[in-house]
Amino acid sequence: MIKIIYNVNIIKFPLNYHNIQYISGKIRVVTSTLNLKGAIYMIKKLLVVNQTLPYDDLVLKFARSLKFLGAKEVIVANNITTLSDRLIDGYDPLVIEESLKEIEKEGFSTRMLELQDLPVEDINKLVQNDDTYDSLIMVGAKRSSLGKRIFDTEFAYELIQMPSKPILIVRIDEESEKFSTVPAELSPESHVLFPTDFSENAHQAFQYLEKMVEAGIRKVTLMHIQDISKISPYLDYRIIEFNQIDRDRLEELKKRLEEKGAAKVDIILEMGRPFREISRVVEENHVDLLILGRQGKGIIKDIFIGSNSNNLARRAHTSVLLVPEMKKK
């Protein structure tokens, strides 16, 4: 799906900082052939992971709100356990059945697949052969504290380690023994935050943002953090140069989104710790969805060292869409 052109003299489309890369002494221009055709791709299939937890029905309700993105089918991967295991406090299979009926009334087709203990490999296989923008995995998860990371039992955080397709972590909030999703649902009026480091993985994640804007999302904030741990103290003298280059990049992305139909696109360019600054913006600006690229690094490295996307997926106070790195064929 990705086209690489090495001879810049034959290029017949606009160039910008986002699709030019300088690698191994060569200028490479990366562009999606899908964008050149002007086709609009929507998320058609939602694979919802049912963990037999009290908030599973809320994840299904959240899935129903994605109809404006083009979703037409909801597949529930249902965890099969022993009868005693199914009697988890607060979990009611009848509520799930009612939620599916409500989804069908909205025009969705639905089906349920039974998986023993929800093997990650089996869930990935259900969508791995789908076209690029056709499917999305959805799973609910509560926020994880830093101290609980190694012992975390949230299935979502196991699933994101080796994703085959984008995964939408529906953030579950728990107050006064009641659950709710953050936000309650998505809509064209939702506020989407897209932090980028201008990598190829971020470029792929941006294409999902473009499709969402085409589908109706109107408010977007683009963000880049100059990572102080990589710049200071040895590159402090170049910060003005870096800021100018990266602001131009952000302005180009803003222009692309406005051409797709976004009504309000804000830009944030700051210096600091990416996880800390992104988390702050999420909470201060009432962000409804955080979109991140997710480069696979393996569960051990992410647990003991961590990554910005991994930390935000676990701890951001909003729902998070993780777009995995798509390998070039």
C-alpha positions as CSV (number, residue, x, y, z in Angstrom):
1,M,0.0,0.0,0.0
2,I,3.1,2.3,0.4
3,K,4.9,3.5,-2.7
4,I,8.6,4.5,-2.5
5,I,10.1,6.8,-5.1
6,Y,13.8,7.4,-5.1
7,N,14.2,9.8,-8.1
8,V,12.6,13.1,-7.0
9,N,12.7,14.4,-10.6
10,I,9.8,12.2,-11.6
11,I,7.5,13.2,-8.7
12,K,4.2,14.7,-9.8
13,F,2.5,15.5,-6.5
14,P,3.2,18.2,-3.8
15,L,6.2,17.5,-1.5
16,N,6.2,18.3,2.2
17,Y,8.3,17.6,5.3
18,H,6.1,14.7,6.2
19,N,6.6,12.6,3.1
20,I,10.3,13.3,2.5
21,Q,12.8,11.1,4.3
22,Y,16.6,11.2,4.1
23,I,17.9,7.6,4.7
24,S,21.3,6.1,4.0
25,G,22.4,9.1,1.9
26,K,19.3,9.0,-0.3
27,I,16.2,11.2,-0.5
28,R,13.1,9.0,-0.3
29,V,9.6,10.2,-0.9
30,V,6.8,8.2,0.8
31,T,3.3,8.6,-0.3
32,S,0.2,6.5,-0.1
33,T,-1.2,5.4,-3.4
34,L,-4.6,5.3,-1.7
35,N,-4.4,9.1,-1.2
36,L,-3.5,9.7,-4.8
37,K,-6.6,7.9,-6.0
38,G,-8.7,10.1,-3.7
39,A,-10.6,7.1,-2.4
40,I,-12.4,7.3,1.0
41,Y,-11.9,4.2,3.2
42,M,-14.0,3.7,6.3
43,I,-13.8,1.3,9.2
44,K,-16.4,-1.3,8.3
45,K,-15.8,-4.1,10.9
46,L,-15.6,-3.7,14.6
47,L,-14.1,-6.6,16.5
48,V,-15.2,-6.1,20.1
49,V,-13.4,-8.1,22.8
50,N,-15.9,-9.3,25.5
51,Q,-13.9,-10.1,28.6
52,T,-16.8,-11.2,30.8
53,L,-16.3,-8.0,32.9
54,P,-19.0,-5.7,34.3
55,Y,-18.2,-3.0,31.7
56,D,-18.3,-5.1,28.5
57,D,-21.7,-3.7,27.6
58,L,-20.3,-0.2,27.8
59,V,-17.7,-1.1,25.2
60,L,-20.5,-2.3,22.9
61,K,-22.4,1.0,23.4
62,F,-19.2,2.8,22.5
63,A,-18.9,0.7,19.3
64,R,-22.4,1.7,18.3
65,S,-21.3,5.4,18.3
66,L,-18.7,4.6,15.5
67,K,-21.4,4.3,12.9
68,F,-20.6,7.7,11.6
69,L,-17.1,6.4,10.7
70,G,-18.8,3.8,8.4
71,A,-18.9,0.9,10.8
72,K,-21.4,-1.7,9.6
73,E,-20.5,-5.0,11.4
74,V,-19.9,-5.8,15.0
75,I,-18.2,-9.1,15.9
76,V,-18.0,-10.0,19.5
77,A,-15.1,-12.2,20.6
78,N,-16.6,-13.8,23.6
79,N,-14.5,-15.3,26.4
80,I,-15.5,-18.8,27.1
81,T,-14.8,-19.9,30.6
82,T,-16.3,-22.3,33.1
83,L,-19.7,-21.5,34.5
84,S,-18.2,-20.5,37.9
85,D,-15.7,-18.1,36.2
86,R,-18.6,-16.5,34.2
87,L,-20.3,-15.5,37.4
88,I,-18.1,-12.5,37.9
89,D,-19.6,-9.9,40.2
90,G,-21.4,-7.4,38.0
91,Y,-21.2,-9.3,34.8
92,D,-24.6,-10.1,33.2
93,P,-24.7,-12.0,29.9
94,L,-28.3,-10.8,29.4
95,V,-27.1,-7.2,29.3
96,I,-24.7,-8.1,26.5
97,E,-27.5,-9.7,24.6
98,E,-29.7,-6.6,25.0
99,S,-26.8,-4.4,23.9
100,L,-26.4,-6.4,20.7
101,K,-30.1,-6.1,20.0
102,E,-29.8,-2.3,20.3
103,I,-26.9,-2.3,18.0
104,E,-28.8,-4.3,15.4
105,K,-31.6,-1.7,15.6
106,E,-29.1,0.9,14.4
107,G,-28.5,-1.1,11.2
108,F,-25.4,-3.1,12.2
109,S,-25.0,-6.8,11.5
110,T,-23.7,-8.7,14.5
111,R,-22.3,-12.1,15.4
112,M,-20.6,-13.6,18.3
113,L,-17.5,-15.9,18.2
114,E,-16.5,-18.0,21.2
115,L,-12.8,-18.1,22.2
116,Q,-11.4,-20.0,25.1
117,D,-9.5,-17.5,27.3
118,L,-9.2,-15.0,24.4
119,P,-5.8,-16.0,22.9
120,V,-4.2,-12.9,21.4
121,E,-3.1,-14.8,18.3
122,D,-6.7,-15.9,17.6
123,I,-8.0,-12.4,17.9
124,N,-5.4,-11.1,15.5
125,K,-6.2,-13.8,13.0
126,L,-9.8,-12.7,12.9
127,V,-8.8,-9.4,11.2
128,Q,-5.3,-9.8,9.9
129,N,-6.4,-10.5,6.3
130,D,-8.8,-7.5,6.1
131,D,-7.9,-4.5,3.9
132,T,-6.0,-1.7,5.6
133,Y,-8.9,0.5,6.7
134,D,-11.6,-2.2,7.0
135,S,-11.4,-3.3,10.6
136,L,-10.7,-2.1,14.1
137,I,-10.2,-4.1,17.4
138,M,-12.0,-2.6,20.4
139,V,-11.3,-3.5,24.0
140,G,-12.2,-1.9,27.3
141,A,-9.6,-1.0,30.0
142,K,-9.2,0.9,33.2
143,R,-6.3,3.2,33.7
144,S,-3.1,1.6,35.0
145,S,-0.9,3.1,37.7
146,L,2.8,3.1,37.2
147,G,3.3,0.8,40.2
148,K,0.9,-1.8,38.8
149,R,2.4,-2.1,35.4
150,I,4.3,-5.4,35.8
151,F,1.4,-7.0,37.6
152,D,-1.4,-5.5,35.4
153,T,-4.1,-8.0,34.6
154,E,-5.9,-5.8,32.0
155,F,-6.2,-7.9,28.9
156,A,-6.0,-4.8,26.7
157,Y,-2.4,-4.3,27.7
158,E,-1.5,-7.8,26.6
159,L,-3.3,-7.3,23.3
160,I,-1.5,-4.1,22.4
161,Q,2.0,-5.7,22.5
162,M,1.8,-7.4,19.1
163,P,-1.1,-5.8,17.3
164,S,-2.0,-6.8,13.7
165,K,-4.6,-4.0,13.2
166,P,-5.4,-0.7,15.0
167,I,-6.7,-1.2,18.5
168,L,-9.1,1.2,20.1
169,I,-8.7,1.1,23.9
170,V,-12.0,2.3,25.3
171,R,-11.1,4.0,28.5
172,I,-13.2,2.8,31.5
173,D,-13.6,5.1,34.4
174,E,-14.8,3.8,37.8
175,E,-16.4,6.1,40.3
176,S,-18.7,5.2,43.2
177,E,-18.7,1.5,42.1
178,K,-20.1,2.5,38.7
179,F,-18.4,2.3,35.4
180,S,-18.5,4.7,32.5
181,T,-16.5,5.2,29.3
182,V,-14.3,8.2,28.6
183,P,-15.8,9.8,26.6
184,A,-19.3,8.4,26.7
185,E,-19.2,8.0,22.9
186,L,-17.5,9.4,19.8
187,S,-19.2,11.8,17.4
188,P,-18.3,14.3,14.6
189,E,-18.0,16.9,17.4
190,S,-15.4,14.9,19.4
191,H,-12.0,16.4,20.0
192,V,-9.1,14.3,18.6
193,L,-5.5,14.8,19.6
194,F,-2.7,13.5,17.3
195,P,0.8,13.7,18.7
196,T,3.4,13.0,16.1
197,D,7.2,12.5,15.9
198,F,7.1,12.6,12.1
199,S,8.2,9.0,11.8
200,E,6.9,6.6,9.2
201,N,4.7,4.9,11.9
202,A,3.2,8.4,12.7
203,H,2.6,9.0,9.0
204,Q,0.6,5.8,8.9
205,A,-1.4,6.8,12.0
206,F,-2.0,10.2,10.4
207,Q,-3.7,8.5,7.5
208,Y,-6.3,7.1,9.9
209,L,-6.9,10.6,11.2
210,E,-7.4,11.8,7.7
211,K,-10.1,9.1,7.1
212,M,-11.8,10.1,10.3
213,V,-11.9,13.7,9.2
214,E,-13.3,12.7,5.9
215,A,-16.0,10.8,7.8
216,G,-17.0,13.9,9.8
217,I,-14.5,14.6,12.7
218,R,-14.2,18.4,12.8
219,K,-12.0,19.3,15.8
220,V,-8.3,18.2,15.8
221,T,-5.2,19.2,17.7
222,L,-1.8,18.3,16.2
223,M,1.0,18.1,18.6
224,H,4.8,17.7,18.6
225,I,7.0,17.6,21.6
226,Q,10.7,18.4,21.4
227,D,11.9,15.6,23.7
228,I,14.1,17.4,26.2
229,S,15.9,14.2,27.1
230,K,17.2,14.0,23.5
231,I,17.9,17.7,22.9
232,S,19.3,19.1,26.2
233,P,22.0,20.0,26.9
234,Y,24.0,19.3,23.8
235,L,21.5,20.5,21.1
236,D,19.9,23.4,22.9
237,Y,21.6,25.8,20.5
238,R,19.6,24.3,17.6
239,I,16.1,24.5,19.2
240,I,15.0,27.5,17.1
241,E,16.0,25.6,14.0
242,F,14.2,22.4,15.1
243,N,11.1,24.4,16.0
244,Q,10.9,26.1,12.6
245,I,11.2,22.8,10.8
246,D,8.6,21.1,12.9
247,R,6.2,24.0,12.9
248,D,6.3,23.8,9.1
249,R,5.6,20.1,9.2
250,L,2.6,20.6,11.5
251,E,1.3,23.4,9.3
252,E,1.4,21.1,6.3
253,L,-0.5,18.4,8.2
254,K,-3.0,21.1,9.3
255,K,-3.5,22.1,5.7
256,R,-4.1,18.5,4.7
257,L,-6.8,18.1,7.4
258,E,-8.5,21.3,6.5
259,E,-8.7,20.2,2.8
260,K,-10.3,17.0,4.1
261,G,-13.0,19.0,5.9
262,A,-11.8,19.7,9.4
263,A,-13.3,22.9,10.8
264,K,-10.9,23.6,13.6
265,V,-7.3,22.4,13.6
266,D,-5.0,23.6,16.4
267,I,-1.2,23.2,16.7
268,I,0.9,22.6,19.8
269,L,4.7,22.7,19.6
270,E,6.5,22.5,22.9
271,M,9.6,21.2,24.6
272,G,9.4,18.7,27.4
273,R,8.8,15.1,28.3
274,P,6.4,13.6,25.6
275,F,4.3,11.4,28.0
276,R,3.9,14.2,30.6
277,E,3.0,16.9,28.1
278,I,0.6,14.8,26.1
279,S,-1.1,13.7,29.3
280,R,-1.5,17.3,30.4
281,V,-3.0,18.4,27.1
282,V,-5.5,15.4,27.2
283,E,-6.8,16.5,30.6
284,E,-6.7,20.3,30.1
285,N,-8.3,20.3,26.7
286,H,-11.0,17.6,27.3
287,V,-9.7,15.3,24.5
288,D,-12.1,12.6,23.5
289,L,-9.7,10.4,21.5
290,L,-5.9,10.1,21.4
291,I,-4.4,8.7,18.2
292,L,-0.9,7.2,18.4
293,G,1.5,5.2,16.2
294,R,2.5,2.0,17.9
295,Q,5.9,0.5,17.0
296,G,6.1,-3.1,18.3
297,K,9.0,-3.5,20.7
298,G,8.0,-6.5,22.7
299,I,6.4,-6.9,26.0
300,I,9.5,-7.2,28.2
301,K,11.1,-4.0,26.8
302,D,7.9,-2.0,27.2
303,I,7.3,-3.2,30.7
304,F,10.7,-2.4,32.1
305,I,11.7,0.5,29.9
306,G,8.4,1.8,28.6
307,S,7.5,3.8,25.5
308,N,5.4,6.9,25.1
309,S,2.6,5.0,23.2
310,N,2.6,2.2,25.7
311,N,2.4,4.5,28.7
312,L,-0.3,6.7,27.2
313,A,-2.4,3.6,26.3
314,R,-2.3,2.5,29.9
315,R,-2.6,5.9,31.7
316,A,-4.1,8.6,29.5
317,H,-7.5,9.8,30.8
318,T,-9.3,9.2,27.5
319,S,-9.8,6.5,24.9
320,V,-6.7,5.7,22.8
321,L,-6.5,4.5,19.2
322,L,-3.1,2.7,18.6
323,V,-2.1,2.2,14.9
324,P,0.6,-0.4,14.6
325,E,3.5,0.0,12.2
326,M,2.6,-1.5,8.8
327,K,5.5,-3.4,7.4
328,K,6.3,-2.6,3.7
329,K,5.9,-5.6,1.4
